[in-house]
Amino acid sequence: MSACSMNTTTWMALVLLLEGMGPMFLPRVWRRMILSMAQLPDRLLHRFDSGLMVAGLVIYYMIAAHRG
């Protein structure tokens, strides 16, 4: 199965799988990362999240454009 033929459910399953790997394999590191992120100013969190959203949209656009 190519990346272009994967449906939304498959992509969501992969995201959840990747998101769950941090707490599963490195719980102490993951907890420290979350605690340190909670201390960041709101403005920095907004910028970081905006960057992630833009990256996600670019990836989605590239896949959709490749699909035809």
PDB file with one MODEL, atoms N, CA, C and O in Angstrom:
MODEL        1
ATOM      1  N   MET A   1       0.843  -1.175   0.000  1.00  0.00           N
ATOM      2  CA  MET A   1       0.000   0.000   0.000  1.00  0.00           C
ATOM      3  C   MET A   1       0.888   1.237   0.000  1.00  0.00           C
ATOM      4  O   MET A   1       1.769   1.376   0.848  1.00  0.00           O
ATOM      5  N   SER A   2       0.656   2.121  -0.938  1.00  0.00           N
ATOM      6  CA  SER A   2       1.459   3.341  -1.002  1.00  0.00           C
ATOM      7  C   SER A   2       0.896   4.386  -0.042  1.00  0.00           C
ATOM      8  O   SER A   2      -0.248   4.288   0.402  1.00  0.00           O
ATOM      9  N   ALA A   3       1.719   5.386   0.269  1.00  0.00           N
ATOM     10  CA  ALA A   3       1.301   6.428   1.200  1.00  0.00           C
ATOM     11  C   ALA A   3       0.112   7.206   0.657  1.00  0.00           C
ATOM     12  O   ALA A   3      -0.705   7.713   1.425  1.00  0.00           O
ATOM     13  N   CYS A   4       0.014   7.301  -0.653  1.00  0.00           N
ATOM     14  CA  CYS A   4      -1.071   8.077  -1.241  1.00  0.00           C
ATOM     15  C   CYS A   4      -2.399   7.360  -1.161  1.00  0.00           C
ATOM     16  O   CYS A   4      -3.443   8.008  -1.239  1.00  0.00           O
ATOM     17  N   SER A   5      -2.402   6.050  -1.010  1.00  0.00           N
ATOM     18  CA  SER A   5      -3.661   5.321  -0.961  1.00  0.00           C
ATOM     19  C   SER A   5      -4.168   5.106   0.459  1.00  0.00           C
ATOM     20  O   SER A   5      -5.236   4.526   0.650  1.00  0.00           O
ATOM     21  N   MET A   6      -3.410   5.569   1.466  1.00  0.00           N
ATOM     22  CA  MET A   6      -3.870   5.416   2.843  1.00  0.00           C
ATOM     23  C   MET A   6      -5.003   6.390   3.129  1.00  0.00           C
ATOM     24  O   MET A   6      -4.944   7.557   2.739  1.00  0.00           O
ATOM     25  N   ASN A   7      -6.028   5.907   3.808  1.00  0.00           N
ATOM     26  CA  ASN A   7      -7.142   6.784   4.140  1.00  0.00           C
ATOM     27  C   ASN A   7      -6.888   7.509   5.465  1.00  0.00           C
ATOM     28  O   ASN A   7      -5.880   7.282   6.134  1.00  0.00           O
ATOM     29  N   THR A   8      -7.808   8.363   5.816  1.00  0.00           N
ATOM     30  CA  THR A   8      -7.657   9.187   7.017  1.00  0.00           C
ATOM     31  C   THR A   8      -7.567   8.341   8.279  1.00  0.00           C
ATOM     32  O   THR A   8      -6.798   8.662   9.185  1.00  0.00           O
ATOM     33  N   THR A   9      -8.337   7.275   8.346  1.00  0.00           N
ATOM     34  CA  THR A   9      -8.310   6.413   9.521  1.00  0.00           C
ATOM     35  C   THR A   9      -6.935   5.794   9.710  1.00  0.00           C
ATOM     36  O   THR A   9      -6.444   5.704  10.836  1.00  0.00           O
ATOM     37  N   THR A  10      -6.320   5.371   8.636  1.00  0.00           N
ATOM     38  CA  THR A  10      -4.984   4.783   8.709  1.00  0.00           C
ATOM     39  C   THR A  10      -3.981   5.816   9.187  1.00  0.00           C
ATOM     40  O   THR A  10      -3.132   5.513  10.025  1.00  0.00           O
ATOM     41  N   TRP A  11      -4.068   7.036   8.665  1.00  0.00           N
ATOM     42  CA  TRP A  11      -3.155   8.094   9.086  1.00  0.00           C
ATOM     43  C   TRP A  11      -3.329   8.412  10.565  1.00  0.00           C
ATOM     44  O   TRP A  11      -2.346   8.602  11.281  1.00  0.00           O
ATOM     45  N   MET A  12      -4.570   8.469  11.021  1.00  0.00           N
ATOM     46  CA  MET A  12      -4.830   8.748  12.437  1.00  0.00           C
ATOM     47  C   MET A  12      -4.273   7.629  13.319  1.00  0.00           C
ATOM     48  O   MET A  12      -3.725   7.892  14.389  1.00  0.00           O
ATOM     49  N   ALA A  13      -4.414   6.386  12.868  1.00  0.00           N
ATOM     50  CA  ALA A  13      -3.872   5.262  13.626  1.00  0.00           C
ATOM     51  C   ALA A  13      -2.357   5.369  13.735  1.00  0.00           C
ATOM     52  O   ALA A  13      -1.798   5.091  14.796  1.00  0.00           O
ATOM     53  N   LEU A  14      -1.687   5.765  12.667  1.00  0.00           N
ATOM     54  CA  LEU A  14      -0.239   5.929  12.695  1.00  0.00           C
ATOM     55  C   LEU A  14       0.178   7.070  13.624  1.00  0.00           C
ATOM     56  O   LEU A  14       1.172   6.956  14.341  1.00  0.00           O
ATOM     57  N   VAL A  15      -0.575   8.161  13.612  1.00  0.00           N
ATOM     58  CA  VAL A  15      -0.272   9.285  14.503  1.00  0.00           C
ATOM     59  C   VAL A  15      -0.400   8.842  15.959  1.00  0.00           C
ATOM     60  O   VAL A  15       0.474   9.129  16.777  1.00  0.00           O
ATOM     61  N   LEU A  16      -1.491   8.140  16.282  1.00  0.00           N
ATOM     62  CA  LEU A  16      -1.686   7.672  17.657  1.00  0.00           C
ATOM     63  C   LEU A  16      -0.601   6.685  18.066  1.00  0.00           C
ATOM     64  O   LEU A  16      -0.142   6.703  19.208  1.00  0.00           O
ATOM     65  N   LEU A  17      -0.195   5.835  17.152  1.00  0.00           N
ATOM     66  CA  LEU A  17       0.874   4.883  17.436  1.00  0.00           C
ATOM     67  C   LEU A  17       2.179   5.612  17.754  1.00  0.00           C
ATOM     68  O   LEU A  17       2.848   5.293  18.738  1.00  0.00           O
ATOM     69  N   LEU A  18       2.536   6.581  16.928  1.00  0.00           N
ATOM     70  CA  LEU A  18       3.765   7.342  17.152  1.00  0.00           C
ATOM     71  C   LEU A  18       3.686   8.177  18.423  1.00  0.00           C
ATOM     72  O   LEU A  18       4.664   8.271  19.164  1.00  0.00           O
ATOM     73  N   GLU A  19       2.536   8.780  18.681  1.00  0.00           N
ATOM     74  CA  GLU A  19       2.369   9.585  19.892  1.00  0.00           C
ATOM     75  C   GLU A  19       2.482   8.736  21.149  1.00  0.00           C
ATOM     76  O   GLU A  19       2.960   9.219  22.175  1.00  0.00           O
ATOM     77  N   GLY A  20       2.056   7.492  21.089  1.00  0.00           N
ATOM     78  CA  GLY A  20       2.086   6.624  22.253  1.00  0.00           C
ATOM     79  C   GLY A  20       3.438   6.002  22.528  1.00  0.00           C
ATOM     80  O   GLY A  20       3.649   5.444  23.605  1.00  0.00           O
ATOM     81  N   MET A  21       4.356   6.083  21.582  1.00  0.00           N
ATOM     82  CA  MET A  21       5.663   5.454  21.771  1.00  0.00           C
ATOM     83  C   MET A  21       6.507   6.157  22.835  1.00  0.00           C
ATOM     84  O   MET A  21       7.260   5.496  23.550  1.00  0.00           O
ATOM     85  N   GLY A  22       6.398   7.470  22.952  1.00  0.00           N
ATOM     86  CA  GLY A  22       7.173   8.209  23.950  1.00  0.00           C
ATOM     87  C   GLY A  22       6.875   7.757  25.368  1.00  0.00           C
ATOM     88  O   GLY A  22       7.782   7.335  26.084  1.00  0.00           O
ATOM     89  N   PRO A  23       5.598   7.841  25.790  1.00  0.00           N
ATOM     90  CA  PRO A  23       5.283   7.416  27.153  1.00  0.00           C
ATOM     91  C   PRO A  23       5.498   5.917  27.388  1.00  0.00           C
ATOM     92  O   PRO A  23       5.765   5.501  28.515  1.00  0.00           O
ATOM     93  N   MET A  24       5.386   5.119  26.353  1.00  0.00           N
ATOM     94  CA  MET A  24       5.536   3.677  26.509  1.00  0.00           C
ATOM     95  C   MET A  24       6.997   3.283  26.735  1.00  0.00           C
ATOM     96  O   MET A  24       7.292   2.490  27.629  1.00  0.00           O
ATOM     97  N   PHE A  25       7.901   3.826  25.939  1.00  0.00           N
ATOM     98  CA  PHE A  25       9.294   3.382  25.985  1.00  0.00           C
ATOM     99  C   PHE A  25      10.202   4.270  26.833  1.00  0.00           C
ATOM    100  O   PHE A  25      11.194   3.793  27.384  1.00  0.00           O
ATOM    101  N   LEU A  26       9.873   5.547  26.940  1.00  0.00           N
ATOM    102  CA  LEU A  26      10.707   6.484  27.706  1.00  0.00           C
ATOM    103  C   LEU A  26       9.824   7.345  28.614  1.00  0.00           C
ATOM    104  O   LEU A  26       9.764   8.560  28.428  1.00  0.00           O
ATOM    105  N   PRO A  27       9.147   6.748  29.579  1.00  0.00           N
ATOM    106  CA  PRO A  27       8.181   7.522  30.375  1.00  0.00           C
ATOM    107  C   PRO A  27       8.798   8.675  31.159  1.00  0.00           C
ATOM    108  O   PRO A  27       8.192   9.742  31.254  1.00  0.00           O
ATOM    109  N   ARG A  28       9.997   8.485  31.725  1.00  0.00           N
ATOM    110  CA  ARG A  28      10.620   9.571  32.499  1.00  0.00           C
ATOM    111  C   ARG A  28      11.000  10.745  31.601  1.00  0.00           C
ATOM    112  O   ARG A  28      10.766  11.903  31.947  1.00  0.00           O
ATOM    113  N   VAL A  29      11.585  10.438  30.450  1.00  0.00           N
ATOM    114  CA  VAL A  29      11.969  11.493  29.510  1.00  0.00           C
ATOM    115  C   VAL A  29      10.726  12.214  29.005  1.00  0.00           C
ATOM    116  O   VAL A  29      10.708  13.440  28.905  1.00  0.00           O
ATOM    117  N   TRP A  30       9.688  11.445  28.688  1.00  0.00           N
ATOM    118  CA  TRP A  30       8.446  12.023  28.184  1.00  0.00           C
ATOM    119  C   TRP A  30       7.823  12.934  29.237  1.00  0.00           C
ATOM    120  O   TRP A  30       7.364  14.029  28.911  1.00  0.00           O
ATOM    121  N   ARG A  31       7.800  12.495  30.497  1.00  0.00           N
ATOM    122  CA  ARG A  31       7.220  13.289  31.578  1.00  0.00           C
ATOM    123  C   ARG A  31       7.995  14.593  31.771  1.00  0.00           C
ATOM    124  O   ARG A  31       7.397  15.655  31.949  1.00  0.00           O
ATOM    125  N   ARG A  32       9.341  14.507  31.735  1.00  0.00           N
ATOM    126  CA  ARG A  32      10.156  15.727  31.871  1.00  0.00           C
ATOM    127  C   ARG A  32       9.885  16.706  30.732  1.00  0.00           C
ATOM    128  O   ARG A  32       9.819  17.918  30.938  1.00  0.00           O
ATOM    129  N   MET A  33       9.730  16.156  29.523  1.00  0.00           N
ATOM    130  CA  MET A  33       9.459  17.005  28.370  1.00  0.00           C
ATOM    131  C   MET A  33       8.114  17.718  28.534  1.00  0.00           C
ATOM    132  O   MET A  33       8.012  18.916  28.268  1.00  0.00           O
ATOM    133  N   ILE A  34       7.093  16.994  28.966  1.00  0.00           N
ATOM    134  CA  ILE A  34       5.773  17.583  29.155  1.00  0.00           C
ATOM    135  C   ILE A  34       5.818  18.648  30.256  1.00  0.00           C
ATOM    136  O   ILE A  34       5.243  19.726  30.104  1.00  0.00           O
ATOM    137  N   LEU A  35       6.499  18.343  31.356  1.00  0.00           N
ATOM    138  CA  LEU A  35       6.606  19.320  32.447  1.00  0.00           C
ATOM    139  C   LEU A  35       7.357  20.574  32.016  1.00  0.00           C
ATOM    140  O   LEU A  35       6.983  21.685  32.392  1.00  0.00           O
ATOM    141  N   SER A  36       8.410  20.399  31.232  1.00  0.00           N
ATOM    142  CA  SER A  36       9.154  21.576  30.772  1.00  0.00           C
ATOM    143  C   SER A  36       8.332  22.384  29.775  1.00  0.00           C
ATOM    144  O   SER A  36       8.418  23.612  29.760  1.00  0.00           O
ATOM    145  N   MET A  37       7.538  21.718  28.944  1.00  0.00           N
ATOM    146  CA  MET A  37       6.670  22.440  28.005  1.00  0.00           C
ATOM    147  C   MET A  37       5.586  23.215  28.741  1.00  0.00           C
ATOM    148  O   MET A  37       5.186  24.293  28.303  1.00  0.00           O
ATOM    149  N   ALA A  38       5.109  22.670  29.861  1.00  0.00           N
ATOM    150  CA  ALA A  38       4.074  23.351  30.643  1.00  0.00           C
ATOM    151  C   ALA A  38       4.593  24.656  31.241  1.00  0.00           C
ATOM    152  O   ALA A  38       3.801  25.538  31.572  1.00  0.00           O
ATOM    153  N   GLN A  39       5.902  24.789  31.381  1.00  0.00           N
ATOM    154  CA  GLN A  39       6.501  26.002  31.943  1.00  0.00           C
ATOM    155  C   GLN A  39       6.760  27.077  30.889  1.00  0.00           C
ATOM    156  O   GLN A  39       7.079  28.214  31.235  1.00  0.00           O
ATOM    157  N   LEU A  40       6.627  26.734  29.614  1.00  0.00           N
ATOM    158  CA  LEU A  40       6.903  27.699  28.552  1.00  0.00           C
ATOM    159  C   LEU A  40       5.809  28.759  28.487  1.00  0.00           C
ATOM    160  O   LEU A  40       4.657  28.485  28.824  1.00  0.00           O
ATOM    161  N   PRO A  41       6.161  29.957  28.059  1.00  0.00           N
ATOM    162  CA  PRO A  41       5.144  31.000  27.900  1.00  0.00           C
ATOM    163  C   PRO A  41       4.151  30.640  26.797  1.00  0.00           C
ATOM    164  O   PRO A  41       4.481  29.929  25.848  1.00  0.00           O
ATOM    165  N   ASP A  42       2.930  31.145  26.947  1.00  0.00           N
ATOM    166  CA  ASP A  42       1.875  30.847  25.970  1.00  0.00           C
ATOM    167  C   ASP A  42       2.281  31.215  24.551  1.00  0.00           C
ATOM    168  O   ASP A  42       1.993  30.478  23.608  1.00  0.00           O
ATOM    169  N   ARG A  43       2.941  32.342  24.400  1.00  0.00           N
ATOM    170  CA  ARG A  43       3.316  32.810  23.055  1.00  0.00           C
ATOM    171  C   ARG A  43       4.225  31.797  22.356  1.00  0.00           C
ATOM    172  O   ARG A  43       4.069  31.536  21.163  1.00  0.00           O
ATOM    173  N   LEU A  44       5.167  31.234  23.099  1.00  0.00           N
ATOM    174  CA  LEU A  44       6.078  30.249  22.513  1.00  0.00           C
ATOM    175  C   LEU A  44       5.334  28.965  22.151  1.00  0.00           C
ATOM    176  O   LEU A  44       5.604  28.362  21.113  1.00  0.00           O
ATOM    177  N   LEU A  45       4.403  28.551  23.000  1.00  0.00           N
ATOM    178  CA  LEU A  45       3.596  27.370  22.678  1.00  0.00           C
ATOM    179  C   LEU A  45       2.745  27.596  21.442  1.00  0.00           C
ATOM    180  O   LEU A  45       2.581  26.691  20.624  1.00  0.00           O
ATOM    181  N   HIS A  46       2.201  28.805  21.300  1.00  0.00           N
ATOM    182  CA  HIS A  46       1.408  29.129  20.110  1.00  0.00           C
ATOM    183  C   HIS A  46       2.269  29.047  18.854  1.00  0.00           C
ATOM    184  O   HIS A  46       1.832  28.507  17.838  1.00  0.00           O
ATOM    185  N   ARG A  47       3.471  29.573  18.916  1.00  0.00           N
ATOM    186  CA  ARG A  47       4.366  29.530  17.752  1.00  0.00           C
ATOM    187  C   ARG A  47       4.739  28.094  17.398  1.00  0.00           C
ATOM    188  O   ARG A  47       4.728  27.710  16.229  1.00  0.00           O
ATOM    189  N   PHE A  48       5.068  27.312  18.413  1.00  0.00           N
ATOM    190  CA  PHE A  48       5.434  25.920  18.189  1.00  0.00           C
ATOM    191  C   PHE A  48       4.273  25.162  17.559  1.00  0.00           C
ATOM    192  O   PHE A  48       4.461  24.431  16.586  1.00  0.00           O
ATOM    193  N   ASP A  49       3.079  25.335  18.108  1.00  0.00           N
ATOM    194  CA  ASP A  49       1.899  24.646  17.585  1.00  0.00           C
ATOM    195  C   ASP A  49       1.575  25.119  16.167  1.00  0.00           C
ATOM    196  O   ASP A  49       1.189  24.319  15.315  1.00  0.00           O
ATOM    197  N   SER A  50       1.730  26.405  15.922  1.00  0.00           N
ATOM    198  CA  SER A  50       1.485  26.923  14.569  1.00  0.00           C
ATOM    199  C   SER A  50       2.431  26.276  13.563  1.00  0.00           C
ATOM    200  O   SER A  50       2.027  25.930  12.453  1.00  0.00           O
ATOM    201  N   GLY A  51       3.684  26.116  13.957  1.00  0.00           N
ATOM    202  CA  GLY A  51       4.651  25.460  13.077  1.00  0.00           C
ATOM    203  C   GLY A  51       4.265  24.014  12.781  1.00  0.00           C
ATOM    204  O   GLY A  51       4.392  23.548  11.649  1.00  0.00           O
ATOM    205  N   LEU A  52       3.794  23.311  13.807  1.00  0.00           N
ATOM    206  CA  LEU A  52       3.355  21.926  13.600  1.00  0.00           C
ATOM    207  C   LEU A  52       2.140  21.860  12.677  1.00  0.00           C
ATOM    208  O   LEU A  52       2.049  20.979  11.822  1.00  0.00           O
ATOM    209  N   MET A  53       1.215  22.791  12.856  1.00  0.00           N
ATOM    210  CA  MET A  53       0.027  22.803  11.998  1.00  0.00           C
ATOM    211  C   MET A  53       0.389  23.101  10.549  1.00  0.00           C
ATOM    212  O   MET A  53      -0.140  22.472   9.633  1.00  0.00           O
ATOM    213  N   VAL A  54       1.285  24.055  10.340  1.00  0.00           N
ATOM    214  CA  VAL A  54       1.717  24.381   8.976  1.00  0.00           C
ATOM    215  C   VAL A  54       2.424  23.177   8.347  1.00  0.00           C
ATOM    216  O   VAL A  54       2.191  22.853   7.182  1.00  0.00           O
ATOM    217  N   ALA A  55       3.282  22.523   9.119  1.00  0.00           N
ATOM    218  CA  ALA A  55       3.970  21.335   8.594  1.00  0.00           C
ATOM    219  C   ALA A  55       2.962  20.259   8.219  1.00  0.00           C
ATOM    220  O   ALA A  55       3.097  19.621   7.175  1.00  0.00           O
ATOM    221  N   GLY A  56       1.961  20.055   9.054  1.00  0.00           N
ATOM    222  CA  GLY A  56       0.923  19.068   8.752  1.00  0.00           C
ATOM    223  C   GLY A  56       0.147  19.416   7.492  1.00  0.00           C
ATOM    224  O   GLY A  56      -0.149  18.543   6.677  1.00  0.00           O
ATOM    225  N   LEU A  57      -0.181  20.694   7.333  1.00  0.00           N
ATOM    226  CA  LEU A  57      -0.898  21.115   6.125  1.00  0.00           C
ATOM    227  C   LEU A  57      -0.045  20.941   4.874  1.00  0.00           C
ATOM    228  O   LEU A  57      -0.550  20.526   3.831  1.00  0.00           O
ATOM    229  N   VAL A  58       1.231  21.251   4.971  1.00  0.00           N
ATOM    230  CA  VAL A  58       2.131  21.085   3.821  1.00  0.00           C
ATOM    231  C   VAL A  58       2.228  19.606   3.437  1.00  0.00           C
ATOM    232  O   VAL A  58       2.161  19.264   2.256  1.00  0.00           O
ATOM    233  N   ILE A  59       2.384  18.743   4.422  1.00  0.00           N
ATOM    234  CA  ILE A  59       2.453  17.300   4.139  1.00  0.00           C
ATOM    235  C   ILE A  59       1.151  16.823   3.516  1.00  0.00           C
ATOM    236  O   ILE A  59       1.163  16.068   2.544  1.00  0.00           O
ATOM    237  N   TYR A  60       0.028  17.262   4.074  1.00  0.00           N
ATOM    238  CA  TYR A  60      -1.271  16.876   3.512  1.00  0.00           C
ATOM    239  C   TYR A  60      -1.409  17.354   2.073  1.00  0.00           C
ATOM    240  O   TYR A  60      -1.858  16.603   1.208  1.00  0.00           O
ATOM    241  N   TYR A  61      -1.025  18.602   1.814  1.00  0.00           N
ATOM    242  CA  TYR A  61      -1.112  19.149   0.468  1.00  0.00           C
ATOM    243  C   TYR A  61      -0.232  18.358  -0.495  1.00  0.00           C
ATOM    244  O   TYR A  61      -0.645  18.063  -1.617  1.00  0.00           O
ATOM    245  N   MET A  62       0.972  18.017  -0.063  1.00  0.00           N
ATOM    246  CA  MET A  62       1.883  17.263  -0.937  1.00  0.00           C
ATOM    247  C   MET A  62       1.302  15.897  -1.281  1.00  0.00           C
ATOM    248  O   MET A  62       1.384  15.462  -2.430  1.00  0.00           O
ATOM    249  N   ILE A  63       0.719  15.220  -0.304  1.00  0.00           N
ATOM    250  CA  ILE A  63       0.111  13.913  -0.559  1.00  0.00           C
ATOM    251  C   ILE A  63      -1.099  14.053  -1.463  1.00  0.00           C
ATOM    252  O   ILE A  63      -1.273  13.277  -2.403  1.00  0.00           O
ATOM    253  N   ALA A  64      -1.943  15.055  -1.176  1.00  0.00           N
ATOM    254  CA  ALA A  64      -3.154  15.260  -1.992  1.00  0.00           C
ATOM    255  C   ALA A  64      -2.784  15.638  -3.426  1.00  0.00           C
ATOM    256  O   ALA A  64      -3.428  15.178  -4.368  1.00  0.00           O
ATOM    257  N   ALA A  65      -1.755  16.472  -3.602  1.00  0.00           N
ATOM    258  CA  ALA A  65      -1.351  16.885  -4.949  1.00  0.00           C
ATOM    259  C   ALA A  65      -0.742  15.712  -5.712  1.00  0.00           C
ATOM    260  O   ALA A  65      -0.924  15.592  -6.924  1.00  0.00           O
ATOM    261  N   HIS A  66      -0.027  14.860  -5.010  1.00  0.00           N
ATOM    262  CA  HIS A  66       0.592  13.695  -5.647  1.00  0.00           C
ATOM    263  C   HIS A  66      -0.468  12.681  -6.083  1.00  0.00           C
ATOM    264  O   HIS A  66      -0.315  11.984  -7.086  1.00  0.00           O
ATOM    265  N   ARG A  67      -1.550  12.621  -5.296  1.00  0.00           N
ATOM    266  CA  ARG A  67      -2.624  11.679  -5.587  1.00  0.00           C
ATOM    267  C   ARG A  67      -3.313  12.040  -6.888  1.00  0.00           C
ATOM    268  O   ARG A  67      -3.840  11.166  -7.575  1.00  0.00           O
ATOM    269  N   GLY A  68      -3.314  13.317  -7.232  1.00  0.00           N
ATOM    270  CA  GLY A  68      -3.859  13.722  -8.504  1.00  0.00           C
ATOM    271  C   GLY A  68      -5.156  14.370  -8.384  1.00  0.00           C
ATOM    272  O   GLY A  68      -5.742  14.769  -9.391  1.00  0.00           O
TER     273      GLY A  68
ENDMDL
END
